[in-house]
């Protein structure tokens, strides 16, 4: 199987991640922060080192700002539901994933907030920024922006949108599900108040681990409460982070996988990984573009403008049927709406969906050549 579904989850995982998991059964089997024996303390130290490496990778203000969640969706829910209150107004982009749209829409339906959707104009950052600017109100508490579309791959101008938010005394949240690990993100430079990401995509960890990075953790209302291994005599949740937002035992297996995934990224270099992936995406794009029976919904994936994601359809063929045929031919891609109805509404593909191909660290030009040959045969 040639795997081109890395926007859903990266595969295969780096060897360092596979090798590191053996340590769970040798060194990190204890419950971190719950006991005084060596194994518990070694596990707690490993988790701290992972926090430290994440804080360094994204230039967080403090190591404690790194909060482990079950996945990116938990991170977005923690941030959204923790910071908004009744009467607040929120702005989201027209490319948001359901991880943002659904909690926002529920809060509106429950009569707590109002929200507006800013249009994203592909390859026209000025119009996109202006769209956000027009929607800002006096009570806009939060502006949310996906860093790159999980459907079409285009990267949004988050630094400029952050400036808009802070000039209005609003907070700014970024969904970095598609960019964390392949596009450099500097929290301080961009001034990101809430950065959300999964560990299982371009950070090369395992599923079941997500990350929220924020220096405003103490301001967030808690969604769940419980044991933290700290302040156990207190009936109330601790008021310090990360404990305030990490009830229950953290996913030590997931954290260890993530720790080694970040080692893989640092060893190979973000720019090197991204450059290789985007070259492969460009090769495939050019081949698809020359075939008149293929409809491309992504523009040419220029470096620094796009992630290595291509959405397309074959004329007169259902996207799920194309995915099925490709699967039988030994290729893994995804079809449908990709949990992002807003993005599809913006391209008029809401009723048909698209085939999505997404390149990862272990894909090659040889994989691309084989894929294009099979597509032409179809």
C-alpha positions as a Python dict, from the first residue, in 0.01 Angstrom:
ca = {
    (1, 'X'): (0, 0, 0),
    (2, 'X'): (129, 345, -98),
    (3, 'X'): (-3, 579, 168),
    (4, 'X'): (-123, 924, 59),
    (5, 'X'): (-359, 1001, 350),
    (6, 'X'): (-122, 1190, 579),
    (7, 'X'): (-365, 1478, 635),
    (8, 'X'): (-580, 1229, 828),
    (9, 'X'): (-288, 1071, 1014),
    (10, 'X'): (75, 1020, 922),
    (11, 'X'): (193, 673, 824),
    (12, 'X'): (425, 500, 856),
    (13, 'X'): (566, 629, 1182),
    (14, 'X'): (940, 700, 1205),
    (15, 'X'): (1162, 419, 1331),
    (16, 'X'): (1258, 628, 1633),
    (17, 'X'): (893, 633, 1737),
    (18, 'X'): (859, 257, 1695),
    (19, 'X'): (1181, 190, 1887),
    (20, 'X'): (1092, 433, 2164),
    (21, 'X'): (764, 259, 2243),
    (22, 'X'): (959, -36, 2383),
    (23, 'X'): (1059, 189, 2672),
    (24, 'X'): (696, 193, 2793),
    (25, 'X'): (740, -169, 2901),
    (26, 'X'): (1085, -113, 3050),
    (27, 'X'): (1108, 238, 3195),
    (28, 'X'): (781, 431, 3174),
    (29, 'X'): (516, 199, 3315),
    (30, 'X'): (450, 407, 3628),
    (31, 'X'): (174, 661, 3684),
    (32, 'X'): (339, 1005, 3653),
    (33, 'X'): (302, 1237, 3950),
    (34, 'X'): (108, 981, 4153),
    (35, 'X'): (385, 792, 4333),
    (36, 'X'): (733, 837, 4477),
    (37, 'X'): (900, 532, 4325),
    (38, 'X'): (1158, 552, 4048),
    (39, 'X'): (935, 433, 3766),
    (40, 'X'): (669, 692, 3843),
    (41, 'X'): (927, 970, 3864),
    (42, 'X'): (1102, 857, 3543),
    (43, 'X'): (767, 865, 3363),
    (44, 'X'): (693, 1212, 3499),
    (45, 'X'): (1036, 1330, 3381),
    (46, 'X'): (975, 1192, 3032),
    (47, 'X'): (644, 1377, 3013),
    (48, 'X'): (814, 1698, 3127),
    (49, 'X'): (1085, 1655, 2861),
    (50, 'X'): (817, 1615, 2597),
    (51, 'X'): (647, 1935, 2716),
    (52, 'X'): (984, 2104, 2702),
    (53, 'X'): (1052, 1991, 2343),
    (54, 'X'): (706, 2109, 2232),
    (55, 'X'): (752, 2445, 2404),
    (56, 'X'): (1085, 2485, 2224),
    (57, 'X'): (949, 2380, 1884),
    (58, 'X'): (667, 2636, 1896),
    (59, 'X'): (846, 2901, 2106),
    (60, 'X'): (591, 2892, 2388),
    (61, 'X'): (625, 3138, 2674),
    (62, 'X'): (655, 2864, 2938),
    (63, 'X'): (694, 2487, 2947),
    (64, 'X'): (382, 2471, 3165),
    (65, 'X'): (180, 2631, 2885),
    (66, 'X'): (185, 2293, 2704),
    (67, 'X'): (-129, 2098, 2793),
    (68, 'X'): (-188, 1741, 2679),
    (69, 'X'): (-537, 1653, 2557),
    (70, 'X'): (-699, 1348, 2399),
    (71, 'X'): (-675, 1499, 2050),
    (72, 'X'): (-687, 1830, 1865),
    (73, 'X'): (-1067, 1844, 1892),
    (74, 'X'): (-1042, 1831, 2272),
    (75, 'X'): (-789, 2114, 2254),
    (76, 'X'): (-1020, 2335, 2044),
    (77, 'X'): (-1312, 2261, 2275),
    (78, 'X'): (-1106, 2340, 2586),
    (79, 'X'): (-1004, 2676, 2440),
    (80, 'X'): (-1342, 2777, 2294),
    (81, 'X'): (-1566, 2670, 2580),
    (82, 'X'): (-1315, 2780, 2839),
    (83, 'X'): (-1275, 3140, 2723),
    (84, 'X'): (-1612, 3257, 2584),
    (85, 'X'): (-1907, 3362, 2796),
    (86, 'X'): (-2266, 3472, 2743),
    (87, 'X'): (-2297, 3765, 2506),
    (88, 'X'): (-1962, 3716, 2337),
    (89, 'X'): (-1912, 3729, 1962),
    (90, 'X'): (-1675, 3493, 1776),
    (91, 'X'): (-1535, 3503, 1423),
    (92, 'X'): (-1424, 3189, 1241),
    (93, 'X'): (-1297, 3133, 888),
    (94, 'X'): (-1490, 2976, 603),
    (95, 'X'): (-1239, 2688, 601),
    (96, 'X'): (-1282, 2573, 961),
    (97, 'X'): (-1295, 2204, 1045),
    (98, 'X'): (-1588, 2066, 1243),
    (99, 'X'): (-1355, 2063, 1545),
    (100, 'X'): (-1416, 2439, 1554),
    (101, 'X'): (-1748, 2480, 1373),
    (102, 'X'): (-1951, 2236, 1582),
    (103, 'X'): (-1862, 2365, 1930),
    (104, 'X'): (-1908, 2724, 1808),
    (105, 'X'): (-2243, 2642, 1646),
    (106, 'X'): (-2365, 2464, 1959),
    (107, 'X'): (-2277, 2763, 2176),
    (108, 'X'): (-2479, 2982, 1940),
    (109, 'X'): (-2769, 2737, 1937),
    (110, 'X'): (-2764, 2734, 2320),
    (111, 'X'): (-2803, 3112, 2320),
    (112, 'X'): (-2459, 3179, 2469),
    (113, 'X'): (-2270, 3346, 2181),
    (114, 'X'): (-2311, 3480, 1831),
    (115, 'X'): (-2066, 3411, 1551),
    (116, 'X'): (-1981, 3514, 1197),
    (117, 'X'): (-1786, 3342, 921),
    (118, 'X'): (-1508, 3532, 742),
    (119, 'X'): (-1456, 3436, 379),
    (120, 'X'): (-1118, 3297, 280),
    (121, 'X'): (-1000, 3402, -67),
    (122, 'X'): (-748, 3158, -203),
    (123, 'X'): (-419, 3326, -301),
    (124, 'X'): (-553, 3667, -195),
    (125, 'X'): (-451, 3734, 165),
    (126, 'X'): (-558, 4100, 154),
    (127, 'X'): (-920, 4010, 75),
    (128, 'X'): (-915, 3739, 341),
    (129, 'X'): (-786, 3983, 604),
    (130, 'X'): (-1043, 4243, 499),
    (131, 'X'): (-1317, 3982, 537),
    (132, 'X'): (-1216, 3925, 900),
    (133, 'X'): (-1183, 4299, 961),
    (134, 'X'): (-1538, 4374, 845),
    (135, 'X'): (-1686, 4129, 1097),
    (136, 'X'): (-1516, 4258, 1412),
    (137, 'X'): (-1753, 4395, 1676),
    (138, 'X'): (-1707, 4553, 2018),
    (139, 'X'): (-1797, 4223, 2183),
    (140, 'X'): (-1575, 4002, 1963),
    (141, 'X'): (-1403, 3793, 2227),
    (142, 'X'): (-1235, 3535, 2005),
    (143, 'X'): (-1114, 3506, 1646),
    (144, 'X'): (-1036, 3155, 1524),
    (145, 'X'): (-840, 3064, 1214),
    (146, 'X'): (-732, 2732, 1072),
    (147, 'X'): (-366, 2762, 973),
    (148, 'X'): (-410, 2561, 652),
    (149, 'X'): (-716, 2402, 497),
    (150, 'X'): (-734, 2028, 551),
    (151, 'X'): (-926, 2004, 221),
    (152, 'X'): (-743, 2237, -17),
    (153, 'X'): (-409, 2295, 154),
    (154, 'X'): (-391, 2674, 129),
    (155, 'X'): (-217, 2849, 418),
    (156, 'X'): (-396, 3141, 582),
    (157, 'X'): (-228, 3469, 691),
    (158, 'X'): (-242, 3402, 1064),
    (159, 'X'): (3, 3675, 1168),
    (160, 'X'): (-203, 3950, 1008),
    (161, 'X'): (-529, 3807, 1146),
    (162, 'X'): (-367, 3791, 1491),
    (163, 'X'): (-283, 4163, 1465),
    (164, 'X'): (-646, 4237, 1380),
    (165, 'X'): (-763, 4041, 1681),
    (166, 'X'): (-529, 4201, 1931),
    (167, 'X'): (-589, 4552, 1797),
    (168, 'X'): (-952, 4487, 1889),
    (169, 'X'): (-862, 4339, 2231),
    (170, 'X'): (-988, 4003, 2108),
    (171, 'X'): (-812, 3672, 2167),
    (172, 'X'): (-670, 3466, 1882),
    (173, 'X'): (-682, 3090, 1836),
    (174, 'X'): (-514, 2880, 1566),
    (175, 'X'): (-605, 2528, 1459),
    (176, 'X'): (-268, 2392, 1345),
    (177, 'X'): (-386, 2037, 1274),
    (178, 'X'): (-243, 2047, 921),
    (179, 'X'): (70, 2254, 981),
    (180, 'X'): (225, 2159, 1315),
    (181, 'X'): (547, 1980, 1226),
    (182, 'X'): (584, 2094, 863),
    (183, 'X'): (530, 2472, 877),
    (184, 'X'): (726, 2667, 1142),
    (185, 'X'): (495, 2828, 1400),
    (186, 'X'): (628, 3084, 1646),
    (187, 'X'): (372, 3157, 1917),
    (188, 'X'): (545, 3475, 2034),
    (189, 'X'): (604, 3615, 1687),
    (190, 'X'): (249, 3552, 1566),
    (191, 'X'): (100, 3623, 1911),
    (192, 'X'): (-116, 3313, 1929),
    (193, 'X'): (-323, 3293, 2245),
    (194, 'X'): (-444, 2936, 2190),
    (195, 'X'): (-258, 2695, 1961),
    (196, 'X'): (-429, 2358, 1904),
    (197, 'X'): (-284, 2054, 1730),
    (198, 'X'): (-293, 1674, 1713),
    (199, 'X'): (11, 1461, 1787),
    (200, 'X'): (-59, 1195, 1523),
    (201, 'X'): (-22, 1391, 1199),
    (202, 'X'): (295, 1581, 1108),
    (203, 'X'): (434, 1551, 1461),
    (204, 'X'): (453, 1175, 1387),
    (205, 'X'): (315, 1056, 1720),
    (206, 'X'): (33, 812, 1781),
    (207, 'X'): (-341, 869, 1781),
    (208, 'X'): (-507, 963, 2108),
    (209, 'X'): (-284, 1260, 2194),
    (210, 'X'): (-341, 1629, 2129),
    (211, 'X'): (-189, 1955, 2247),
    (212, 'X'): (-319, 2292, 2359),
    (213, 'X'): (-54, 2561, 2411),
    (214, 'X'): (-168, 2871, 2596),
    (215, 'X'): (-39, 3109, 2859),
    (216, 'X'): (-398, 3179, 2958),
    (217, 'X'): (-472, 2838, 3104),
    (218, 'X'): (-562, 2984, 3441),
    (219, 'X'): (-833, 3193, 3276),
    (220, 'X'): (-998, 2896, 3107),
    (221, 'X'): (-1308, 2746, 3267),
    (222, 'X'): (-1257, 2374, 3318),
    (223, 'X'): (-1454, 2121, 3116),
    (224, 'X'): (-1361, 1824, 3333),
    (225, 'X'): (-1230, 1800, 3688),
    (226, 'X'): (-1063, 1518, 3876),
    (227, 'X'): (-739, 1376, 4007),
    (228, 'X'): (-420, 1557, 3911),
    (229, 'X'): (-171, 1419, 4164),
    (230, 'X'): (-146, 1771, 4308),
    (231, 'X'): (-339, 1963, 4577),
    (232, 'X'): (-524, 1641, 4655),
    (233, 'X'): (-659, 1779, 4983),
    (234, 'X'): (-848, 2048, 4793),
    (235, 'X'): (-1205, 1976, 4682),
    (236, 'X'): (-1160, 2221, 4395),
    (237, 'X'): (-956, 2177, 4079),
    (238, 'X'): (-600, 2321, 4105),
    (239, 'X'): (-575, 2677, 3972),
    (240, 'X'): (-231, 2629, 3816),
    (241, 'X'): (-147, 2481, 3477),
    (242, 'X'): (-103, 2229, 3331),
    (243, 'X'): (-272, 2049, 3624),
    (244, 'X'): (-585, 2264, 3598),
    (245, 'X'): (-659, 2124, 3252),
    (246, 'X'): (-513, 1773, 3283),
    (247, 'X'): (-746, 1569, 3500),
    (248, 'X'): (-675, 1198, 3519),
    (249, 'X'): (-369, 1008, 3406),
    (250, 'X'): (-218, 1148, 3089),
    (251, 'X'): (-167, 921, 2788),
    (252, 'X'): (193, 822, 2866),
    (253, 'X'): (218, 601, 2557),
    (254, 'X'): (95, 887, 2341),
    (255, 'X'): (330, 1137, 2503),
    (256, 'X'): (631, 907, 2455),
    (257, 'X'): (542, 856, 2088),
    (258, 'X'): (504, 1230, 2046),
    (259, 'X'): (836, 1295, 2221),
    (260, 'X'): (1017, 1072, 1973),
    (261, 'X'): (819, 1210, 1679),
    (262, 'X'): (948, 1558, 1763),
    (263, 'X'): (1302, 1417, 1780),
    (264, 'X'): (1249, 1291, 1425),
    (265, 'X'): (1139, 1638, 1312),
    (266, 'X'): (1431, 1813, 1480),
    (267, 'X'): (1680, 1564, 1335),
    (268, 'X'): (1551, 1603, 979),
    (269, 'X'): (1451, 1970, 996),
    (270, 'X'): (1104, 2112, 937),
    (271, 'X'): (1204, 2290, 618),
    (272, 'X'): (1369, 1979, 472),
    (273, 'X'): (1061, 1768, 542),
    (274, 'X'): (827, 2032, 400),
    (275, 'X'): (1041, 2096, 91),
    (276, 'X'): (1048, 1727, 3),
    (277, 'X'): (675, 1683, 56),
    (278, 'X'): (578, 1991, -145),
    (279, 'X'): (798, 1882, -438),
    (280, 'X'): (614, 1551, -455),
    (281, 'X'): (277, 1731, -435),
    (282, 'X'): (384, 1965, -717),
    (283, 'X'): (486, 1671, -935),
    (284, 'X'): (147, 1505, -888),
    (285, 'X'): (-37, 1833, -939),
    (286, 'X'): (132, 1899, -1273),
    (287, 'X'): (47, 1550, -1396),
    (288, 'X'): (-316, 1582, -1288),
    (289, 'X'): (-342, 1930, -1438),
    (290, 'X'): (-249, 1797, -1781),
    (291, 'X'): (-535, 1546, -1775),
    (292, 'X'): (-857, 1712, -1895),
    (293, 'X'): (-1074, 1449, -1727),
    (294, 'X'): (-954, 1561, -1384),
    (295, 'X'): (-1104, 1855, -1195),
    (296, 'X'): (-858, 2020, -956),
    (297, 'X'): (-994, 2218, -662),
    (298, 'X'): (-651, 2309, -526),
    (299, 'X'): (-433, 2566, -695),
    (300, 'X'): (-68, 2487, -768),
    (301, 'X'): (83, 2395, -427),
    (302, 'X'): (350, 2663, -410),
    (303, 'X'): (588, 2642, -119),
    (304, 'X'): (498, 2866, 175),
    (305, 'X'): (148, 2909, 31),
    (306, 'X'): (20, 2550, 56),
    (307, 'X'): (63, 2230, 248),
    (308, 'X'): (123, 1915, 37),
    (309, 'X'): (-250, 1848, -10),
    (310, 'X'): (-440, 1814, -340),
    (311, 'X'): (-818, 1787, -377),
    (312, 'X'): (-959, 1664, -707),
    (313, 'X'): (-1231, 1466, -879),
    (314, 'X'): (-1249, 1262, -1197),
    (315, 'X'): (-1527, 1382, -1424),
    (316, 'X'): (-1846, 1176, -1411),
    (317, 'X'): (-1714, 962, -1124),
    (318, 'X'): (-1816, 963, -759),
    (319, 'X'): (-1525, 1054, -531),
    (320, 'X'): (-1584, 755, -303),
    (321, 'X'): (-1581, 527, -606),
    (322, 'X'): (-1245, 672, -710),
    (323, 'X'): (-1110, 611, -359),
    (324, 'X'): (-1231, 252, -374),
    (325, 'X'): (-1066, 190, -711),
    (326, 'X'): (-741, 345, -590),
    (327, 'X'): (-754, 131, -278),
    (328, 'X'): (-777, -183, -492),
    (329, 'X'): (-479, -55, -689),
    (330, 'X'): (-276, -17, -369),
    (331, 'X'): (-318, 354, -284),
    (332, 'X'): (-460, 507, 33),
    (333, 'X'): (-637, 841, -19),
    (334, 'X'): (-952, 992, 130),
    (335, 'X'): (-1283, 1088, -28),
    (336, 'X'): (-1584, 1284, 93),
    (337, 'X'): (-1620, 1608, 288),
    (338, 'X'): (-1321, 1557, 521),
    (339, 'X'): (-1515, 1687, 825),
    (340, 'X'): (-1506, 2036, 675),
    (341, 'X'): (-1843, 2136, 525),
    (342, 'X'): (-1761, 2509, 530),
    (343, 'X'): (-1460, 2458, 304),
    (344, 'X'): (-1666, 2255, 58),
    (345, 'X'): (-1941, 2516, 58),
    (346, 'X'): (-1681, 2773, -44),
    (347, 'X'): (-1588, 2563, -350),
    (348, 'X'): (-1937, 2436, -434),
    (349, 'X'): (-1832, 2078, -366),
    (350, 'X'): (-2062, 2025, -65),
    (351, 'X'): (-2286, 1787, -261),
    (352, 'X'): (-2010, 1584, -425),
    (353, 'X'): (-1705, 1594, -199),
    (354, 'X'): (-1353, 1547, -331),
    (355, 'X'): (-1072, 1297, -346),
    (356, 'X'): (-792, 1421, -121),
    (357, 'X'): (-430, 1321, -162),
    (358, 'X'): (-187, 1427, 112),
    (359, 'X'): (188, 1370, 104),
    (360, 'X'): (399, 1269, 405),
    (361, 'X'): (762, 1236, 507),
    (362, 'X'): (800, 884, 373),
    (363, 'X'): (651, 938, 28),
    (364, 'X'): (879, 949, -276),
    (365, 'X'): (871, 1067, -638),
    (366, 'X'): (848, 698, -725),
    (367, 'X'): (520, 678, -531),
    (368, 'X'): (400, 985, -718),
    (369, 'X'): (486, 836, -1057),
    (370, 'X'): (296, 516, -980),
    (371, 'X'): (-3, 712, -855),
    (372, 'X'): (-22, 929, -1167),
    (373, 'X'): (3, 626, -1393),
    (374, 'X'): (-288, 457, -1218),
    (375, 'X'): (-498, 776, -1227),
    (376, 'X'): (-442, 808, -1601),
    (377, 'X'): (-552, 448, -1646),
    (378, 'X'): (-870, 516, -1451),
}
